[in-house]
Amino acid sequence: MAEIFDHVYPSAQGLSDRLAIALRKIEFTRNYTMISLEGLSADDWFWVPENTHDYVTHIAWQVGHIAMSEYGLTLFRQRGRKLEDAELMSGKFRKLFLKGSTPKNDREAYPTPDEILEVLDKVHQQMRAEIATFEQTLDEESGAPHAGFATKYGALLFAADHEMLHAGQIGMLRRLMGKPPMR
């Protein structure tokens, strides 16, 4: 079955069926996210809808959170933290975007869109480089309990679902800005 994905997702070559499926889902969702970001200015990344007294969010936080969660689900929960992970994102970046963080309506508190995209890409490339090494541990518990999954394989699958949820929020923000839908 993995061969089915080889022409569309060449990085899936040589992976088991389960890893190929997980990678296909992650790659499909990342492509969707990137399409949703096309044509946005730096100002658009930090735009917050008016009259959102209790709910502040912006595209910068959504994308930074996607990067942080991809790291957590596809690298950290798979093999723990490595010293080299500090090269993927700084501790400050992690704190800004980790689960439970609250988006701030303060552009100066965040990296630039280019810096956020750089981290997003570095994490994604690292996941792609390491995914083949996860085969033997896919059925192991993924660490701290999570409502969406129990195993390391579940964490990989959930990475795509979680990103799609935030891609939907990016789409909503685009529409609230008055931009046309991307799909």
GUPA-102114 format. One record per residue (C-alpha): residue number from 1; y, x, z. Coordinates in pm, 1 decimal. Layout:
! GUPA-102114
+-----+----------+----------+----------+
: num :        y :        x :        z :
+-----+----------+----------+----------+
: NUM :        Y :        X :        Z :
...
+-----+----------+----------+----------+
***
This chain:
! GUPA-102114
+-----+----------+----------+----------+
: num :        y :        x :        z :
+-----+----------+----------+----------+
:   1 :      0.0 :      0.0 :      0.0 :
:   2 :    242.5 :    283.6 :     73.1 :
:   3 :    232.6 :    375.9 :   -295.1 :
:   4 :    405.9 :     45.7 :   -376.1 :
:   5 :    722.4 :    176.9 :   -212.2 :
:   6 :    712.7 :    526.1 :   -365.6 :
:   7 :    924.6 :    442.4 :   -670.9 :
:   8 :   1191.1 :    257.3 :   -473.1 :
:   9 :   1172.9 :    466.5 :   -155.7 :
:  10 :   1049.3 :    811.3 :   -261.4 :
:  11 :   1092.8 :    934.7 :     96.4 :
:  12 :    796.8 :    707.7 :    185.0 :
:  13 :    555.8 :    920.3 :    -19.9 :
:  14 :    272.6 :   1055.0 :    188.1 :
:  15 :    338.4 :    823.1 :    481.3 :
:  16 :     82.7 :    586.7 :    627.7 :
:  17 :    121.6 :    221.6 :    538.1 :
:  18 :    280.0 :    144.9 :    874.7 :
:  19 :    535.7 :    424.1 :    851.6 :
:  20 :    610.0 :    338.9 :    488.0 :
:  21 :    679.0 :    -22.6 :    584.9 :
:  22 :    903.9 :     82.6 :    873.0 :
:  23 :   1092.8 :    327.8 :    652.2 :
:  24 :   1130.9 :     69.4 :    375.7 :
:  25 :   1280.8 :   -180.1 :    622.1 :
:  26 :   1516.2 :     81.9 :    766.5 :
:  27 :   1624.1 :    205.4 :    421.6 :
:  28 :   1676.6 :   -147.7 :    285.7 :
:  29 :   1894.2 :   -237.2 :    582.2 :
:  30 :   2093.4 :     87.0 :    560.9 :
:  31 :   2163.1 :     19.7 :    192.7 :
:  32 :   2282.3 :   -329.7 :    286.4 :
:  33 :   2509.6 :   -189.1 :    556.8 :
:  34 :   2659.3 :     68.0 :    319.8 :
:  35 :   2730.8 :   -199.1 :     57.1 :
:  36 :   2908.7 :   -398.6 :    328.7 :
:  37 :   3136.8 :   -100.9 :    395.7 :
:  38 :   3241.7 :    -52.4 :     34.6 :
:  39 :   3609.9 :    -92.6 :    -36.7 :
:  40 :   3723.4 :    -93.2 :    325.5 :
:  41 :   4031.7 :    105.3 :    424.2 :
:  42 :   4063.0 :    299.5 :    749.3 :
:  43 :   4285.4 :     17.2 :    874.5 :
:  44 :   4011.2 :   -235.0 :    792.4 :
:  45 :   3769.2 :    -40.3 :   1012.1 :
:  46 :   3987.6 :   -106.3 :   1316.1 :
:  47 :   4105.2 :   -457.6 :   1229.3 :
:  48 :   4049.8 :   -711.7 :   1507.4 :
:  49 :   4076.8 :  -1085.4 :   1445.4 :
:  50 :   4377.8 :  -1251.3 :   1606.4 :
:  51 :   4328.1 :  -1473.5 :   1909.4 :
:  52 :   4009.1 :  -1301.9 :   2021.7 :
:  53 :   4104.5 :  -1283.4 :   2385.4 :
:  54 :   3751.4 :  -1246.3 :   2515.0 :
:  55 :   3576.1 :  -1098.1 :   2213.6 :
:  56 :   3703.8 :   -775.4 :   2064.0 :
:  57 :   3507.3 :   -597.6 :   1797.5 :
:  58 :   3578.5 :   -404.2 :   1482.1 :
:  59 :   3384.9 :   -236.5 :   1205.5 :
:  60 :   3429.8 :    109.6 :   1358.6 :
:  61 :   3245.9 :      0.6 :   1673.0 :
:  62 :   2976.5 :   -181.2 :   1473.5 :
:  63 :   2899.6 :    126.0 :   1259.5 :
:  64 :   2914.8 :    367.7 :   1552.7 :
:  65 :   2678.0 :    141.1 :   1744.1 :
:  66 :   2439.9 :    133.3 :   1445.6 :
:  67 :   2435.1 :    514.9 :   1446.8 :
:  68 :   2373.5 :    527.0 :   1821.0 :
:  69 :   2098.4 :    266.5 :   1808.2 :
:  70 :   1925.6 :    430.4 :   1512.5 :
:  71 :   1917.5 :    751.5 :   1714.2 :
:  72 :   1781.6 :    568.7 :   2018.1 :
:  73 :   1516.0 :    367.7 :   1836.2 :
:  74 :   1398.8 :    608.1 :   1566.5 :
:  75 :   1434.4 :    944.5 :   1736.1 :
:  76 :   1481.2 :    926.6 :   2114.2 :
:  77 :   1219.6 :    654.1 :   2176.0 :
:  78 :    979.0 :    832.2 :   1939.8 :
:  79 :    992.5 :   1187.1 :   2074.3 :
:  80 :   1250.5 :   1206.0 :   2353.1 :
:  81 :   1576.4 :   1399.3 :   2349.4 :
:  82 :   1584.5 :   1741.6 :   2188.8 :
:  83 :   1848.2 :   2009.9 :   2235.3 :
:  84 :   1925.6 :   1985.3 :   1863.2 :
:  85 :   2024.8 :   1620.6 :   1909.2 :
:  86 :   2363.0 :   1736.2 :   2038.9 :
:  87 :   2434.1 :   1838.0 :   1678.5 :
:  88 :   2374.8 :   1480.1 :   1564.6 :
:  89 :   2636.5 :   1324.7 :   1793.3 :
:  90 :   2843.3 :   1426.3 :   2090.4 :
:  91 :   2804.9 :   1283.3 :   2438.2 :
:  92 :   3144.1 :   1117.7 :   2396.2 :
:  93 :   3021.8 :    945.2 :   2078.3 :
:  94 :   2708.6 :    822.8 :   2256.6 :
:  95 :   2912.1 :    677.1 :   2543.2 :
:  96 :   3152.0 :    495.7 :   2308.8 :
:  97 :   2873.9 :    319.0 :   2120.7 :
:  98 :   2568.6 :    291.2 :   2344.4 :
:  99 :   2400.0 :    -35.2 :   2436.6 :
: 100 :   2621.4 :   -228.2 :   2674.4 :
: 101 :   2943.2 :    -52.5 :   2572.6 :
: 102 :   3244.4 :   -273.9 :   2513.8 :
: 103 :   3450.8 :   -231.9 :   2197.0 :
: 104 :   3814.3 :   -150.0 :   2266.8 :
: 105 :   4111.9 :   -262.5 :   2062.2 :
: 106 :   4238.9 :     97.0 :   2062.5 :
: 107 :   4204.9 :    293.3 :   1740.6 :
: 108 :   4286.4 :    619.3 :   1920.8 :
: 109 :   3979.4 :    582.1 :   2143.8 :
: 110 :   3745.5 :    621.0 :   1844.6 :
: 111 :   3650.3 :    878.3 :   1586.2 :
: 112 :   3778.9 :    823.5 :   1233.0 :
: 113 :   3569.9 :    620.5 :    987.3 :
: 114 :   3470.3 :    944.7 :    811.0 :
: 115 :   3353.6 :   1096.3 :   1139.8 :
: 116 :   3154.6 :    784.5 :   1225.2 :
: 117 :   2994.8 :    783.6 :    879.6 :
: 118 :   2907.2 :   1151.4 :    918.1 :
: 119 :   2718.8 :   1079.6 :   1242.0 :
: 120 :   2552.9 :    775.3 :   1085.1 :
: 121 :   2430.1 :    989.4 :    796.6 :
: 122 :   2317.0 :   1283.0 :   1014.1 :
: 123 :   2110.5 :   1056.2 :   1238.1 :
: 124 :   1959.1 :    880.4 :    937.8 :
: 125 :   1869.5 :   1206.8 :    764.8 :
: 126 :   1710.6 :   1338.1 :   1085.3 :
: 127 :   1501.9 :   1021.0 :   1117.4 :
: 128 :   1387.4 :   1063.0 :    756.7 :
: 129 :   1297.3 :   1427.8 :    821.5 :
: 130 :   1092.0 :   1343.8 :   1132.2 :
: 131 :    932.2 :   1006.2 :   1059.4 :
: 132 :    610.2 :   1155.0 :    920.8 :
: 133 :    549.7 :   1326.2 :   1255.2 :
: 134 :    538.3 :    995.8 :   1446.2 :
: 135 :    203.1 :    868.4 :   1313.4 :
: 136 :    -17.1 :    971.2 :   1606.3 :
: 137 :    203.1 :    810.9 :   1871.9 :
: 138 :    298.1 :    477.7 :   1709.4 :
: 139 :     88.8 :    269.0 :   1949.7 :
: 140 :    221.6 :    437.2 :   2264.5 :
: 141 :    468.0 :    260.3 :   2491.2 :
: 142 :    823.6 :    327.2 :   2382.9 :
: 143 :    965.6 :    410.4 :   2723.1 :
: 144 :   1189.2 :    179.5 :   2922.8 :
: 145 :   1097.5 :   -187.2 :   2869.3 :
: 146 :   1277.9 :   -365.8 :   2587.8 :
: 147 :   1276.4 :   -736.2 :   2504.0 :
: 148 :   1224.9 :   -670.0 :   2131.3 :
: 149 :    926.3 :   -433.4 :   2133.3 :
: 150 :    673.9 :   -253.4 :   2353.2 :
: 151 :    549.4 :     32.4 :   2133.5 :
: 152 :    704.1 :    318.5 :   1943.2 :
: 153 :    608.1 :    143.7 :   1619.5 :
: 154 :    785.6 :   -167.8 :   1740.6 :
: 155 :   1097.5 :     41.2 :   1807.4 :
: 156 :   1092.2 :    167.0 :   1446.7 :
: 157 :   1060.7 :   -187.0 :   1312.0 :
: 158 :   1328.8 :   -314.6 :   1548.9 :
: 159 :   1570.8 :    -46.1 :   1423.0 :
: 160 :   1600.9 :   -232.4 :   1093.6 :
: 161 :   1634.4 :   -572.1 :   1262.7 :
: 162 :   1901.4 :   -444.4 :   1500.1 :
: 163 :   2101.8 :   -283.3 :   1221.2 :
: 164 :   2083.7 :   -601.3 :   1012.1 :
: 165 :   2228.0 :   -796.2 :   1304.8 :
: 166 :   2527.3 :   -562.3 :   1312.0 :
: 167 :   2555.3 :   -560.4 :    932.4 :
: 168 :   2594.6 :   -937.1 :    964.1 :
: 169 :   2879.8 :   -885.2 :   1207.7 :
: 170 :   3040.6 :   -644.2 :    961.6 :
: 171 :   3005.9 :   -914.5 :    696.7 :
: 172 :   3166.9 :  -1169.0 :    927.1 :
: 173 :   3459.4 :   -934.1 :    996.2 :
: 174 :   3503.2 :   -879.7 :    621.1 :
: 175 :   3520.1 :  -1255.2 :    564.4 :
: 176 :   3766.9 :  -1301.6 :    850.2 :
: 177 :   3985.5 :  -1037.6 :    681.7 :
: 178 :   3982.5 :  -1254.1 :    370.5 :
: 179 :   3760.2 :  -1020.7 :    169.4 :
: 180 :   3498.9 :  -1165.8 :    -66.3 :
: 181 :   3135.3 :  -1163.9 :     40.3 :
: 182 :   2932.3 :   -865.2 :    -73.8 :
: 183 :   2617.2 :  -1065.4 :   -147.9 :
+-----+----------+----------+----------+
***
